[in-house]
Amino acid sequence: MERVELTDEVHVSRLVYGMWRIGDVEDTSPRHVQEKMEACLEQGISTFDQADIYGEYGAEAILGACLAQAPHLRERVEIVTKCGIIAPFGVYADRRVKYYDTSAEHIKASVDRSLGEMKTDYVDLLLIHRPDPFMDHLETGAVLDALVASGKVRAVGVSNFKPHDWSLLQSAMSNKLATNQIELSVMSNESLVNGELAFLQEKGVSPMAWSPLGGGELFQEARSPLALKLQEIATQNESTIADVAIAWLLAHPSKIIPVLGTNNLSRIKQISNANEIEIDRETWFDIYTVANGCEVP
Ligand SMILES: NC(=O)c1ccc[n+]([C@@H]2O[C@H](COP(=O)([O-])OP(=O)(O)OC[C@H]3O[C@@H](n4cnc5c(N)ncnc54)[C@H](OP(=O)(O)O)[C@@H]3O)[C@@H](O)[C@H]2O)c1
């Protein structure tokens, strides 16, 4: 599996396993989570994506229970987590509204909580989960730098940021922002043309792509024009539509890092098959055209 250098310190696997849905299944036992992680590791997928808010602020603890049982896994993996969203449930059930908090006090407290939940003393990459319209970039930038200096966090980045949000925060930091985790898939592909991806390419930053299979939307209508097109290419490659959709992202020159979220162990075991598929320029545009429902101008 290819590795991507996000910073001098932090390298991630080209495919990442996302743990948003890790608590949505019956079996959340440490043994089963370990089985999923080991299935990833066997394919070279060593990077796991978390957030404080996942599973109503409970998903990090599911990973932590696994790491407590199998502590040797910690040094074999990179853990990404996020902070900044306060939603009125779980630990924040007493709040009146959903809001963002990128204050130094909250970010520090959130990281400490995440470390405790995941039973680790550092995270490899901390992301600010959403751009905060109330952000004091000087305060947020300073606390992110301080967290890197403290060793609790090895690198920092953002998620769902527009280029202007990125530039504002970066202007107040000495560490380089390592990535922007954005929604990106065959179906949600606006960032390819609205400047978001171009901005990251100009900065030499690899984007992480969340919901790279549209959160499962791709499989809901087996006879949609897009599903049929992906199936046609899958058949030519003796593959699956999921693999073709991921290969379409991998083919892009910006070095997109897809963050996959299947909870199905047999699917997890095959995630890396997408690496086997070559998507040439004409095929790439064939898929893009069908996904957008119109020819490029
Ligand atoms: N930064 C952000 O704001 C943000 C937002 C959302 C997500 N994320 C990250 O991105 C990760 C991935 O998101 P996601 O889970 O939406 O990604 P996804 O991989 O696009 O979708 C996963 C969903 O698709 C289904 N699926 C996958 N392969 C399938 C197949 N062959 N047939 C039928 N269903 C299939 C899965 O069901 P099964 O489990 O049954 O396979 C699951 O429900 C998350 O875990 C999280 O780490 C980040």
The ligand as a Gaussian input file, in Angstrom:
#p B3LYP/6-31G(d) Opt

LIG

0 1
 N      -14.896000      14.969000       8.122000
 C      -16.198000      14.818000       8.037000
 O      -16.983000      15.762000       8.160000
 C      -16.736000      13.435000       7.790000
 C      -18.095000      13.257000       7.484000
 C      -18.525000      11.944000       7.246000
 C      -17.631000      10.865000       7.303000
 N      -16.319000      11.099000       7.620000
 C      -15.334000       9.991000       7.669000
 O      -15.438000       9.256000       6.475000
 C      -15.594000       7.877000       6.792000
 C      -16.334000       7.182000       5.713000
 O      -17.666000       7.721000       5.586000
 P      -18.816000       6.761000       5.113000
 O      -18.994000       5.674000       6.092000
 O      -19.988000       7.608000       4.776000
 O      -18.112000       6.204000       3.771000
 P      -18.531000       5.318000       2.550000
 O      -17.454000       4.290000       2.436000
 O      -18.827000       6.229000       1.412000
 O      -19.915000       4.637000       2.952000
 C      -19.998000       3.577000       3.842000
 C      -21.415000       3.044000       3.747000
 O      -21.580000       2.424000       2.470000
 C      -22.003000       1.099000       2.661000
 N      -21.320000       0.242000       1.678000
 C      -19.992000       0.210000       1.394000
 N      -19.741000      -0.718000       0.438000
 C      -20.931000      -1.269000       0.125000
 C      -21.335000      -2.264000      -0.802000
 N      -20.452000      -2.876000      -1.588000
 N      -22.639000      -2.574000      -0.891000
 C      -23.560000      -1.957000      -0.083000
 N      -23.235000      -1.001000       0.823000
 C      -21.941000      -0.663000       0.918000
 C      -21.560000       0.710000       4.056000
 O      -22.412000      -0.308000       4.539000
 P      -21.732000      -1.634000       5.215000
 O      -21.186000      -1.185000       6.512000
 O      -22.893000      -2.572000       5.320000
 O      -20.685000      -2.117000       4.259000
 C      -21.718000       2.006000       4.804000
 O      -23.046000       2.188000       5.254000
 C      -16.292000       7.899000       8.159000
 O      -16.124000       6.675000       8.858000
 C      -15.581000       9.029000       8.823000
 O      -14.343000       8.560000       9.321000
 C      -15.864000      12.353000       7.841000

